Every structure is written in structure tokens, then in C-alpha cells.
Amino acid sequence: MPQKLNTEFNYRYQTLGDTPWAKIQNLKGFLEGRVRAVALETVTHLKHDAKAAELKHLKETKAPLHEILLKQAEMVEAESHMIVVDEAYELNRQEIKILNKVLAELYVIAEPTRIAGYSDEEMFEANAAAEFTANTVREMQSEIVANGRPFPATVLHAMSNPHTLTVAVNLGLFPADVVKLMLATPPVFFTPNDKQSILDVADLKYLETVKAMNQELTLPSMN
């Protein structure tokens, strides 16, 4: 028997996904489960009707009394649940409307970013770096609010790829004096362009200090 899983509030704000495409992916998973539950409503009523037909047949064929009584007991038990079952399926239908409503609003936000010819699944894959970055940065921010500084593991996540690292530096989540250290130990697939993008958004005071000291920021060769 289906049951209402989430409120509209939960679907909007608590469903996993910090970017529209990631949230769409997760909400579509919920919607698939709710739609499949609709088919079970027909199955439930067909099984109930089958029990009623079987009981009728037992009576008409003058079956043994114990068989009739057992089938009657099954019918009484089934009918005692039907009101609750019908209510649950109605809630399921309402939940489908909520999911479609929230998904429609998300598509309004996400569609302008769709790469031409890409399916939702392909956009979910293409959006992976942005989703990881949004999730990691939000973790860092929440840890700073709660503890004054991000946890080491979260910092390591932020340093694990150029996209997240650039955003973290740009947001000022890394002190300027550690930029050189991060560039000296780049993550895998770290290209010269990635390094330059981080230099472009790094703390200007740090770069001015380097210039004033006539030091050259030498980046390691990736060859």
C-alpha cells in the first residue's frame, strides 16, 4: 500500500541536489516511484474483486463450510483496509501533482543551461562538477558558521578538482597565502588554464606582495 512520502516543502528544500539538474534527477526518481504506485491501485481492487468472486463461487457450488468461512474472513479483513487504501492512493495522486509542479518550476530554471541536444541524464552528468562544487562550498560555509573554520576533510574535497578550487578561492574561503601551495600540488587533470583561472581570482594582496618581492610564481609543468 502506498503512503505519502514527503510534503511539498520537503521536495522543494530537503531533496538532495544543490543545483537544478541534480535536484531534477532526484525528484524524477521520486516521481517514478509514485507513478508506479498508481498501477498498484488497480491491482489492489482487482484482487479484492477476485476474492469476492471466489466467495460467490464457493457459495453457489455449495463448497465445504470451512472454505466459505475462511474466504468470508479474508473478505472482511480486506474490506476493513479498503478505506485506508483508497485514501492512501488519493494522497499518492496528490503527491504526483506536487512533484510535477516542482519539476516544472525547476525546468524553467534549468532549461536555459541545457546543452543543445543533451538529454536530462546527459545534463545531469555534465552538471556533476557544478553540483559537487555547490555541495562542497555549502558544507564549508556551514562549518565556518558553526565552528569558525571548515573541517580538513571538506577543504580536501574543495582542493580535489580545479572547478571547486577556483570557486572556493573566488569566494574567499581559502586564505590568499595558501594559493601558491595549492598550485604547487595540483589535483589530477589540473591544466595550465585551470591554474591561471585560480591566479585570476586569487587575493590581490597576495599577488601584489609577490610582485613587490620580485618573486616569480613558478607553476610546475604538467608534462
Secondary structure, DSSP 8 states (H G I E B T S, - for coil): -------HHIIIIISS-SSHHHHHHHHHHHHHHHHHHHHHHHHHHHHHHHHHHHHHHHHHTT--HHHHHHHHHHHHHHHHHHHHHHHHHHHHHHHHHHHHHHHHHHHHHHGGG--TT--HHHHHHHTHHHHHHHHHHHHHHHHHHHHSS--HHHHHHHTTSHHHHHHHHHTT-S-GGGHHHHHHS--TT--HHHHHHHHHHS-HHHHHHHHHTT---------
